[in-house]
Amino acid sequence: YLESSMWLNTILHSVWRVKDNTTSDSFGGLEPYLSSFATDSLVESLSGSDKKPNGVAHVSFNSFTLGKTPPMIKGITMLPLKVDGDLSVAYMRIDVGILMEAELLLDISPSSLDYKMVPTTTLSINSLDTELQLDVSVKNIPSYPFVSYVNVSLSHEIPDFSLRIEPRSQNGLKGVDFGSFPLISKWIKESIVESLHEYVAPNYISIDIPAWLNGDPRIVSYF
């Protein structure tokens, strides 16, 4: 289904506009909704006292964005169509490649005596590189926009992935890849996996397409 994946990638690029504070406080698009939706679970996973490395005294959330570039749909497997009353529901399994400029900014206070003179550091978690498999269902309607809901879930747990963890603060550590520090890297990776676990099937997020087109901010729901 190469042609279908190209078509969906084109649509995804056209609706993935990112919030840009230099021109507008609210730019619209799918990315800001999804970023906002994912923030709470990420913060909860990262800030749990039982998960932080001993060298981290305090962590606070700064900002999160999935970036200006959407994931790349690499393949589609169509599953049998089902009927819900008078409406049809299309089911598909989608292979997605993620090499994104997503960025999570965290303010970290070290507790280790070795770093007692280091001030709070803003860490940038970026360059996420992985592949995912998604279960997607699309409920069709007879009139425009011809789709009422798009439901998306992860088919299974997220596989291994790479990322870059580097300081953004001007404190002498800027440019250092903290991903090479095993405890820091393990903590952040496990927190990301835990936050994504909420979206593994049978759980899913549902995107209300008509509401989105009408400018309703409450377009994404979690089930």
Contacts in CASP RR format, 6 or more apart in sequence:
PFRMAT RR
TARGET T0000
AUTHOR 0000-0000-0000
METHOD contacts of the structure
MODEL  1
YLESSMWLNTILHSVWRVKDNTTSDSFGGLEPYLSSFATDSLVESLSGSD
KKPNGVAHVSFNSFTLGKTPPMIKGITMLPLKVDGDLSVAYMRIDVGILM
EAELLLDISPSSLDYKMVPTTTLSINSLDTELQLDVSVKNIPSYPFVSYV
NVSLSHEIPDFSLRIEPRSQNGLKGVDFGSFPLISKWIKESIVESLHEYV
APNYISIDIPAWLNGDPRIVSYF
1 75 0 8 1.000
1 76 0 8 1.000
1 77 0 8 1.000
1 78 0 8 1.000
2 75 0 8 1.000
4 76 0 8 1.000
5 73 0 8 1.000
5 74 0 8 1.000
5 75 0 8 1.000
5 76 0 8 1.000
5 94 0 8 1.000
8 73 0 8 1.000
8 76 0 8 1.000
8 94 0 8 1.000
9 70 0 8 1.000
9 72 0 8 1.000
9 73 0 8 1.000
12 30 0 8 1.000
12 70 0 8 1.000
12 71 0 8 1.000
12 73 0 8 1.000
13 70 0 8 1.000
15 29 0 8 1.000
15 30 0 8 1.000
16 29 0 8 1.000
16 30 0 8 1.000
16 31 0 8 1.000
16 68 0 8 1.000
16 69 0 8 1.000
16 70 0 8 1.000
17 27 0 8 1.000
17 28 0 8 1.000
17 29 0 8 1.000
17 30 0 8 1.000
17 31 0 8 1.000
18 27 0 8 1.000
18 29 0 8 1.000
18 31 0 8 1.000
18 32 0 8 1.000
18 65 0 8 1.000
18 67 0 8 1.000
18 68 0 8 1.000
19 25 0 8 1.000
19 26 0 8 1.000
19 27 0 8 1.000
19 28 0 8 1.000
19 31 0 8 1.000
19 32 0 8 1.000
19 65 0 8 1.000
20 27 0 8 1.000
26 32 0 8 1.000
30 70 0 8 1.000
30 207 0 8 1.000
30 212 0 8 1.000
31 65 0 8 1.000
31 66 0 8 1.000
31 67 0 8 1.000
31 68 0 8 1.000
31 70 0 8 1.000
33 212 0 8 1.000
33 217 0 8 1.000
33 219 0 8 1.000
33 220 0 8 1.000
34 66 0 8 1.000
34 220 0 8 1.000
35 64 0 8 1.000
35 65 0 8 1.000
35 66 0 8 1.000
35 67 0 8 1.000
37 205 0 8 1.000
37 220 0 8 1.000
37 222 0 8 1.000
38 64 0 8 1.000
38 66 0 8 1.000
38 195 0 8 1.000
39 61 0 8 1.000
39 64 0 8 1.000
41 195 0 8 1.000
41 198 0 8 1.000
42 61 0 8 1.000
42 64 0 8 1.000
42 104 0 8 1.000
42 191 0 8 1.000
42 192 0 8 1.000
42 195 0 8 1.000
43 61 0 8 1.000
44 195 0 8 1.000
45 51 0 8 1.000
45 190 0 8 1.000
45 191 0 8 1.000
45 192 0 8 1.000
45 194 0 8 1.000
45 195 0 8 1.000
46 59 0 8 1.000
46 61 0 8 1.000
46 106 0 8 1.000
46 187 0 8 1.000
46 188 0 8 1.000
46 191 0 8 1.000
47 59 0 8 1.000
47 60 0 8 1.000
47 61 0 8 1.000
51 187 0 8 1.000
51 190 0 8 1.000
51 191 0 8 1.000
52 59 0 8 1.000
52 187 0 8 1.000
53 183 0 8 1.000
53 184 0 8 1.000
53 187 0 8 1.000
54 111 0 8 1.000
54 112 0 8 1.000
54 183 0 8 1.000
55 110 0 8 1.000
55 111 0 8 1.000
55 112 0 8 1.000
55 115 0 8 1.000
55 183 0 8 1.000
56 108 0 8 1.000
56 109 0 8 1.000
56 110 0 8 1.000
56 111 0 8 1.000
56 184 0 8 1.000
56 187 0 8 1.000
57 109 0 8 1.000
57 110 0 8 1.000
57 111 0 8 1.000
58 108 0 8 1.000
58 109 0 8 1.000
58 120 0 8 1.000
59 106 0 8 1.000
59 107 0 8 1.000
59 108 0 8 1.000
59 109 0 8 1.000
60 106 0 8 1.000
60 107 0 8 1.000
61 105 0 8 1.000
61 106 0 8 1.000
61 107 0 8 1.000
62 105 0 8 1.000
62 106 0 8 1.000
62 107 0 8 1.000
62 122 0 8 1.000
63 103 0 8 1.000
63 104 0 8 1.000
63 105 0 8 1.000
64 102 0 8 1.000
64 103 0 8 1.000
64 104 0 8 1.000
64 105 0 8 1.000
65 102 0 8 1.000
65 103 0 8 1.000
66 100 0 8 1.000
66 102 0 8 1.000
67 100 0 8 1.000
67 101 0 8 1.000
67 102 0 8 1.000
67 103 0 8 1.000
68 101 0 8 1.000
69 100 0 8 1.000
69 101 0 8 1.000
70 100 0 8 1.000
71 96 0 8 1.000
71 97 0 8 1.000
71 98 0 8 1.000
71 100 0 8 1.000
71 132 0 8 1.000
72 96 0 8 1.000
72 97 0 8 1.000
72 98 0 8 1.000
72 99 0 8 1.000
73 94 0 8 1.000
73 95 0 8 1.000
73 96 0 8 1.000
73 97 0 8 1.000
74 95 0 8 1.000
74 96 0 8 1.000
74 97 0 8 1.000
74 131 0 8 1.000
75 94 0 8 1.000
75 95 0 8 1.000
76 92 0 8 1.000
76 93 0 8 1.000
76 94 0 8 1.000
76 95 0 8 1.000
77 92 0 8 1.000
77 93 0 8 1.000
77 94 0 8 1.000
78 90 0 8 1.000
78 91 0 8 1.000
78 92 0 8 1.000
79 91 0 8 1.000
79 92 0 8 1.000
79 93 0 8 1.000
80 91 0 8 1.000
81 88 0 8 1.000
81 89 0 8 1.000
81 90 0 8 1.000
81 91 0 8 1.000
82 88 0 8 1.000
82 89 0 8 1.000
82 91 0 8 1.000
83 89 0 8 1.000
84 139 0 8 1.000
87 139 0 8 1.000
87 140 0 8 1.000
87 141 0 8 1.000
87 142 0 8 1.000
87 148 0 8 1.000
88 139 0 8 1.000
88 140 0 8 1.000
89 137 0 8 1.000
89 138 0 8 1.000
89 139 0 8 1.000
89 140 0 8 1.000
90 137 0 8 1.000
90 138 0 8 1.000
90 140 0 8 1.000
91 135 0 8 1.000
91 136 0 8 1.000
91 137 0 8 1.000
92 135 0 8 1.000
92 136 0 8 1.000
92 137 0 8 1.000
92 138 0 8 1.000
93 133 0 8 1.000
93 134 0 8 1.000
93 135 0 8 1.000
93 136 0 8 1.000
93 155 0 8 1.000
94 133 0 8 1.000
94 134 0 8 1.000
94 136 0 8 1.000
95 131 0 8 1.000
95 132 0 8 1.000
95 133 0 8 1.000
96 131 0 8 1.000
96 132 0 8 1.000
96 133 0 8 1.000
96 134 0 8 1.000
97 130 0 8 1.000
97 131 0 8 1.000
97 132 0 8 1.000
98 128 0 8 1.000
98 129 0 8 1.000
98 130 0 8 1.000
98 131 0 8 1.000
98 132 0 8 1.000
98 161 0 8 1.000
99 127 0 8 1.000
99 128 0 8 1.000
99 129 0 8 1.000
100 127 0 8 1.000
100 128 0 8 1.000
101 126 0 8 1.000
101 127 0 8 1.000
102 126 0 8 1.000
102 128 0 8 1.000
103 124 0 8 1.000
103 125 0 8 1.000
103 126 0 8 1.000
104 124 0 8 1.000
104 125 0 8 1.000
104 126 0 8 1.000
105 122 0 8 1.000
105 123 0 8 1.000
105 124 0 8 1.000
105 125 0 8 1.000
105 168 0 8 1.000
106 122 0 8 1.000
106 123 0 8 1.000
106 125 0 8 1.000
107 120 0 8 1.000
107 121 0 8 1.000
107 122 0 8 1.000
107 123 0 8 1.000
108 120 0 8 1.000
108 121 0 8 1.000
108 122 0 8 1.000
108 123 0 8 1.000
109 120 0 8 1.000
109 121 0 8 1.000
110 116 0 8 1.000
110 118 0 8 1.000
110 121 0 8 1.000
118 171 0 8 1.000
118 173 0 8 1.000
119 169 0 8 1.000
119 171 0 8 1.000
120 169 0 8 1.000
121 167 0 8 1.000
121 168 0 8 1.000
121 169 0 8 1.000
121 171 0 8 1.000
121 173 0 8 1.000
122 167 0 8 1.000
122 168 0 8 1.000
122 169 0 8 1.000
123 165 0 8 1.000
123 166 0 8 1.000
123 167 0 8 1.000
123 168 0 8 1.000
123 178 0 8 1.000
124 164 0 8 1.000
124 165 0 8 1.000
124 166 0 8 1.000
124 167 0 8 1.000
124 168 0 8 1.000
125 163 0 8 1.000
125 164 0 8 1.000
125 165 0 8 1.000
125 188 0 8 1.000
126 163 0 8 1.000
126 164 0 8 1.000
126 166 0 8 1.000
127 162 0 8 1.000
127 163 0 8 1.000
127 164 0 8 1.000
128 161 0 8 1.000
128 162 0 8 1.000
128 163 0 8 1.000
129 161 0 8 1.000
129 162 0 8 1.000
129 163 0 8 1.000
130 158 0 8 1.000
130 159 0 8 1.000
130 160 0 8 1.000
130 161 0 8 1.000
130 162 0 8 1.000
131 159 0 8 1.000
132 154 0 8 1.000
132 155 0 8 1.000
132 158 0 8 1.000
132 159 0 8 1.000
133 154 0 8 1.000
133 155 0 8 1.000
133 156 0 8 1.000
134 152 0 8 1.000
134 153 0 8 1.000
134 154 0 8 1.000
134 155 0 8 1.000
135 152 0 8 1.000
135 153 0 8 1.000
135 154 0 8 1.000
135 155 0 8 1.000
135 201 0 8 1.000
135 204 0 8 1.000
136 150 0 8 1.000
136 151 0 8 1.000
136 152 0 8 1.000
137 150 0 8 1.000
137 151 0 8 1.000
138 147 0 8 1.000
138 149 0 8 1.000
138 150 0 8 1.000
138 151 0 8 1.000
139 147 0 8 1.000
139 148 0 8 1.000
139 149 0 8 1.000
139 150 0 8 1.000
139 151 0 8 1.000
140 146 0 8 1.000
140 147 0 8 1.000
140 148 0 8 1.000
141 147 0 8 1.000
141 148 0 8 1.000
145 209 0 8 1.000
145 210 0 8 1.000
145 213 0 8 1.000
147 209 0 8 1.000
148 208 0 8 1.000
148 209 0 8 1.000
148 210 0 8 1.000
149 206 0 8 1.000
149 207 0 8 1.000
149 208 0 8 1.000
149 209 0 8 1.000
150 206 0 8 1.000
150 207 0 8 1.000
150 209 0 8 1.000
151 204 0 8 1.000
151 205 0 8 1.000
151 206 0 8 1.000
151 207 0 8 1.000
151 223 0 8 1.000
152 199 0 8 1.000
152 204 0 8 1.000
152 205 0 8 1.000
152 206 0 8 1.000
152 207 0 8 1.000
153 199 0 8 1.000
153 200 0 8 1.000
153 201 0 8 1.000
153 202 0 8 1.000
153 203 0 8 1.000
153 204 0 8 1.000
153 205 0 8 1.000
154 196 0 8 1.000
154 199 0 8 1.000
154 200 0 8 1.000
154 201 0 8 1.000
155 200 0 8 1.000
155 201 0 8 1.000
156 200 0 8 1.000
156 201 0 8 1.000
157 193 0 8 1.000
157 196 0 8 1.000
157 197 0 8 1.000
157 200 0 8 1.000
158 192 0 8 1.000
158 193 0 8 1.000
158 196 0 8 1.000
161 189 0 8 1.000
161 192 0 8 1.000
163 179 0 8 1.000
163 188 0 8 1.000
163 189 0 8 1.000
163 192 0 8 1.000
164 177 0 8 1.000
164 179 0 8 1.000
165 177 0 8 1.000
165 178 0 8 1.000
165 179 0 8 1.000
165 181 0 8 1.000
165 184 0 8 1.000
165 185 0 8 1.000
165 188 0 8 1.000
166 174 0 8 1.000
166 175 0 8 1.000
166 176 0 8 1.000
166 177 0 8 1.000
166 178 0 8 1.000
167 173 0 8 1.000
167 174 0 8 1.000
167 175 0 8 1.000
167 176 0 8 1.000
167 178 0 8 1.000
168 174 0 8 1.000
178 184 0 8 1.000
178 185 0 8 1.000
179 185 0 8 1.000
179 188 0 8 1.000
198 222 0 8 1.000
199 205 0 8 1.000
199 222 0 8 1.000
203 222 0 8 1.000
203 223 0 8 1.000
204 222 0 8 1.000
204 223 0 8 1.000
205 220 0 8 1.000
205 221 0 8 1.000
205 222 0 8 1.000
205 223 0 8 1.000
206 220 0 8 1.000
206 221 0 8 1.000
206 222 0 8 1.000
206 223 0 8 1.000
207 219 0 8 1.000
207 220 0 8 1.000
208 216 0 8 1.000
208 218 0 8 1.000
208 219 0 8 1.000
208 220 0 8 1.000
208 221 0 8 1.000
209 219 0 8 1.000
211 218 0 8 1.000
211 219 0 8 1.000
212 219 0 8 1.000
END
